[in-house]
Amino acid sequence: MTTRARPVAIWSTVVGAVAAVVVMIVAVAAWAAPGDGAVVAERAERYVEPPGDLVVVFDLGDVDTEVVVAAGRAAAAADAVATPARTGSLGMRSIDRSGVSVHAAPTGYLIPMVYSSVPAHSIGRIYGVDVSSVLGPDRVVMNEMTAELIGAQAGDVITMQSASGAPVRLSIAAIRPYEQIGSAELVFTTDVAARLGATADTRVIIYDVDRSTIEQALDAQGLYDRRNTRVAHSWDPMSPDSTLSTARTKVALGEPLYRFESDGSVSMHPDWIATNLRPGRETLNATIPIRARCHVEVVDDLKAALADVAAAGLASAIDVANANSYGGCYAGARFSRLTAQIGFLSRHSYGMALDTNTVSNCLGCRPQMNCDVVRIFRKHGFAWGGNFRSPDGMHFEWVGERRDLIAYPSTYCPNIVPAADLTESVTVPTLGLDVVTDVGDEHGHGHEHGHEHDEGHGP
């Protein structure tokens, strides 16, 4: 890795296939039916204890209302509380203070903002009473990390672009630390979400949980065994392949600017491209001659990783022709949609990820990447997609810190850490409140691998 400054403790969950658990009214009624226990309740908000452990249940594929029902029944059996919630990313137009713009995207362009939307009666138990007490029909709470990046203050007016493309003006009621609200850049009630056009629930959050009791209840409902359903716990240890949250990505690589074109495609602002991407495709290594256009802050680490792969005699493990035809870093902007304008800007749109060996590592398939290659990339600050909740073995994504020295859990290609490098004092990070906006580590990668990603034939 290069020696330039890096953000400290860069972690995120996020991170190809966007989760979608549509929590339907009939499902809510089903899990709260007589005999099942009251699950979603209009609770009093004045709690003095801080929020505790959380569980989030969501799907990777088409919604199955049985998941929603089962999650609610598991919560009732464990004497916990389940509530539907929504997460995604919408575009921000501007921040105004006393009628004067303090931060804005160029006309026609947007800045991605990841949100968490929870019913008002549950916000206090998830984010704390100091968050729930200031929210309202036109008020939001902003993540301190995002606020510092854009110069926002409490009392400013944020103009968001709704799912229909119309502007919606909201007041920033308060700014709270990342440690309190996790990777959500904006927190608001589901009433505000509805104003923005985010009407579909995407997950079930279970709170007020006892760990062992809720795990037994979830297991009894079969939620751990469903093929396309994922269960994430706030106490889960981070994977070595956890990716950066959008907030942390902005701090590390700059704030992206995108717009929707008339044909439905997405493009990045030309000034952003000129500032953040290399001028064009370049050969990254003489022995492994992948030609790619990558982010200026990422390319040196990528070159270093490929140099180590070549030095280790593993060049044949990289399919160069495939990477140059269907892989690479940046090949135009891509957007993983929940609806027309709600979704996640692909991490390839930042030029921060490299795809290779796409044929032998299809999305969702058992990864086939050489594990020594994987560990070398981790050494140089890249997470690997093989351990995403929907495996994406072709994908290496920059995170800006080594991921090879601590024996984090890993389903595929676990780290092999020499005894001399093991440090008992190192605490393995957990998902924490990032679990609320977790949609699978690969969120926003926006893969379209029907061999449509054609960087090798681009300019």
N, C-alpha and C positions, 0 to 999 in steps of 0.2 A: 504494500500500500504506500501511497505517497504520504508526505509529512505535512501537507497543508492541514489547516484547522478542520476539525470534525465536530459535529454536535455530540454532546455527551449523552451516553445511555440512550441510544436511538433504538427504540423498540416500537413495534406496532403489530397488530393482528390483521390485519386486514387482509389480503392481501389477494385470475381468469374468470370463473363462473360466479356470477352475482347471485347471492341467496335471495329467495323470495318465499316467505311464508305468509300467504294471504289469510289473515285471521278474520273469518267471516262471522257475522252476527249470529248465525245459526250455530256456529261452533261454540261461541261464548255461552250461548244459552245451554248448549249440550253439556259443557263441563260444569255449569253451575246448576244443573237440574236437581230437583229434590232427591235427596239421598246421597248426592255426591259431595255435599259441603259447599259453603260459600267460598268462592275462589277469588274473584275480583270484587273488592268491597270498597265502599266510600268511607275510607278511614279518616279519623281525625289526624291532622297534620302535625300537631305539636309533640314531636318526639324529641327526647333529649339525647338519646344514644345515637352514635353515628351509624350510617348505613352499613350493613354487614355483607355476607357472602351472597353472590348472585349466580343463577344458572340461566342460560339463554338457549332456547330450542328453536331451530330454524331448518328449512329445507334447502337443498342445493338445486333441485329440479322443480317440476310442476308442484303446485301446492297440493297437499293432502290434508283435508280438514280433520282427518283422524289424528294427525299429529297435534293439532291444536287441542282437541278434546283430551287426548292422552296426557298432554302436558298439564292441563288443568286438573285432571284427576290425580296425577302424581303429586301436584302441589297440595291438593286437599288431603290426600293420604298422609303427607308429611307435615301437616299443619303449617304450611307455607302459603304464600299468596302468589298467584299467577296473573299477569296482565299482558294484553296485547301491546305491541310497540312498533315503531316504524323507524327505519334508518335508510339513508341514501345520501346522494349528493345533488345539490341544486346550485344554480349559478347566482353569484352576487354581482350586482351592477356597481354599487357605490356605497360609501359611508359619508354621511353629512353631519356637520355639527353647526347648529344655529343657522342652518340654511346654506352653509358653505361646504363644498366637497373637500374632504380630507384624504380620501383614497377612492379611486375609481378605476374600473377597467376602461379601455378605449371604447368609443362608441361602437355598439354592436357586438362587443366581446363580453365574456363572463369570467369570473374567478370561481373555481369550484369550492363549495363549502359543504362539508360532511355534517349531517344533522342527526340528532337523536330526538325522537318525539314519543312522549309517554303520556298516558292519561293523567290529568291533574291530580287525581287522588293517590297516585303511586309515586309521583316525582320525589316527594320528601323522603321516602324509604329507599330510593335508589341513589339520589344525588344529594340529599340533605335538605333540611327545612329552609336553609338560607337561600337555596335555589328555588324551591317550590313557592316560597312566600313572595317572590318578586315577579313571577311569571303571570301572564294574563293573555287576553285575546289578541293583543298587539305587541307583546313584550317577549324578549328572548334573553337568554344568558349566553355569553360568548366565552370561549376558551381563552385563557390568559396568553397562551403561546401564540394563538392567531392574532389576538388583539395587539400584542407587542409588535408583531410583524407588520401589521397594517396601520398602526397608530390609532386604534379605536379606543374609545373611552365609554364608560357608562353614561347614558343619556344621548349618545349619538343615534342617528337614524340610519338603519341599514336597508337598502333597497335590494330585494331579491327578485329574481325572475321566476315566476310560477311555472308549473307544468304546462300551462296554456301559452306561455310566452309573455304574459302580462306582468307589469311591475307590482310588487307588494312591498309597502313600507312598514317596517317594524322598528320598535325602539329597543336599544340594548339596555336592559334593566340592570344588569350587573355583569361583572367579569370575574370568573372563578378559575383557580389553578387547574392545570392539566391533571394533577394528582387527584383532584376532586371529581372532575367530570370525564376523565379519560380522553379518548381520541375524538369525541364529538367536538366539532368546532362551534356548533350552535346547539343549544338545548331549548326545546319549547314544547308546549302542550299539543295534543292531537287536534285541538281546535285551530291552532295556528297552522299545523300541518295541512288541515283541510283547506284553509285559505290559500295555501301554496300549491294545492292540487295533489299532495301526497296523501291519498285517501286509503291506500292499501296497507294493512298491517303486514310487517315482514318478519316478525318473530314473536315469541312468547318469552317474557322475562319472569323468572320465578325468584322471589326475594323472601326475606325472613326465614332463611333455610338453616337447617342443621345438616352438615355435609353428609354424614353417613345415612341419615334418614332419607334425604331427598334422592341420594344415589340409589338406594334400595327401591324407592318408589318409582323412579324413572326406569329402572331396570325391570320392575314388575309390569310396567306399561309397554315394554318392548322398544323404548325409544333409542336405546343404545344400539339396537340391532337393525334398524330400518336403513335400507340401502342409501337413500338420498337425504336422510335426516341427520343433522349434526346437533350434538349437545356440547356446549362449552361452559365450563365452570370458572368463576373468577379466580379460584385457587389453582387452576391448571398451570403447570410450569410452561414458560415460553419454549418454543421449539428453536433450535439453531437457525431455522429457516423462516421464522416470523419476519414479516416485512414492516416497513415504516408506515405509520399512520399518515394521512394526508397533511396534517398539521406539521409533523416532523419533516416530511418530504419538502414542504414549502420552505421551511427554515434552512434545510440543507442544500436545496437545489434551485430555489427561487419560485416565485408565485406564477403558476401557469395562467395563460390567457387563451380562451378558446371561444369558438362560436359555432352555431348550427347553421349549415348552409341550406339553401332552398331545396336541395335534393335529399336532405336528411343526413348528409355526411357532416363531419366535424373537422374544423381546421384550427390550427394554432396561429396566434398573431405573428406576423413576419418579424416584428421587432424582438419578440420573445425567442423566435427561432435563431435570429442573428446573434443574440446575446448568449443563449444557453446551449446551442448545438454546435458541433464542429462544422466547418464550412461545407463538407460533403463526406461521402464515403471514403474511408481510408483503410489501408491494410494494417491490421492490428498486430500482426506477428509474421515474420518472414517464414517461419516453419509451419505455422498454422495460419495461412493467409486469408483469414476472414476479413471481408471488406464491409464495414458498417459505419453508420453515422450515429454518434453517441453524444451524450451530454458532456460538456467540457469538464465537469467535476468528476466524471465517472470514468472517462476513457483511459486515464493513466492506470487506475486500478485494474481495469479490464485487460490492458496490455500486460501488466505485471502478472496477472493470473495466467494468461495464455503463455507467457514466457516460462513460468514455472511448470506448466503442463508439458510444454515442449522439452524442457530440461529434464523432466522426469521420464522421458521416453514415451509419453502418452499421447503424442500428436494424432496417432491413428484413431484414438477414441473420439475425436471431434470430426464430424462430417462437414467439412468445409464447404463443399459444393451445395449441400442442403442449406447450411447457414446463409450462404450468399444468394440463394434463390428464394428461400421461404422463411428465413430467420432474421438475424440482425437485430439492431437496436431500434432506430427510428425509421418509420416508413410512412409518415403522415399520422395525423391524430386519429384515435379510435375511442369509442365511447360504449361502455357496457350498459345497456339501458334496462331500467325497470319500467319506465314509460318513455315517451318521446324525449322529454327533457330532464328526467330524473334518472340518475344512474351514477356511474363512476368513470372518470377519465382514465383511459388505459395508462398503465405505467410505461408502456412503450411510447406513449405520447410525450413523456418527459425525456426519452432517450436514455433511461436509466436501467434498462433490462436488455439482456441478450438471449435470443432463442437459437438453438442449434439442435441437430439430430431430431427434427420434428416428426419424421416418419416412424422411428422406433420408440418415440415417447409421446404418443397421442394423448390429448387431454383426457383425463379420467382413467387412463390405463396404468397398469403397474409400470413404474419408471424403469428404464433400461440404461440409464447413464452410468458410466464408470465411476465407482465411488471414490477412487483416488482423485479423479478430476473434480468431483463434487467438493471434497475436503480442501483441495487447493483453492477453489473459488471462494469457499468460506474464509480461508486464511486471508484473502485479499478483500474482504468486506462485501461478499455477495451471499444472499440467501438463495436457496435452491428450491424450485417448485415441486420436487418429488415428494415432499412432505406436506404440501398443501392439502386441505381437506378434500379437494378433488385433485388428485395427483397431476402434476404438470412438469414432467421430468425434463422437458426441453428448455425450461425457463430458469435463468440466473438473474436475480434482481439485486441491484446495489443497495446496501444498507449502511455503508460507511464505517463499519467496525468489524473486527475479527469475530468470527463465529466458530472457530475451530479449537479453541483452547479449553473450553469448559464442557464437561460431559453432559450437555443438555439431552433430554430424551429425544429420540428420533426414530421413526418407524423404518425408514430406509436410509442407508448410508450414515449410521451413527458416527459421531466423532470418535476417533481413537486418540486419547489424550495420554501422553507419557506421564508416568508417575511424578516426574520432576516438575511437570507443569500443573499438576493438580493442586488446587488451593482450597483448603478446608474453609477458609474464611469467606470465600465467594458465595454469595447468596444467589441462587437461581431466581431470576425475576418470574413473577406470575402475570397472568393476563390482567388481573385487577379489573378496573372499570372499563378497560378497553373491550371487555367482553360484551358490553352493551351494544356497541356498533360493529362487533365482529360479524362479518358475512362470509367467513372462510378466508384464510390467509391470503388467497389469491385475488381478493376483490380488486376490480379495476384493471386487471391485466388485459382484458379485452381481446382474447385470442380469437382468431377467425381461421383456424388452420384447416381450411379445405384447400390448402395450397393457394390461398389468395394473398398472403403476405409476401410481396414480391420486391423486397428491397434491392435484390441483386440486379434488377433490370431498371432501377430508377435512375435519377440524375446523379 
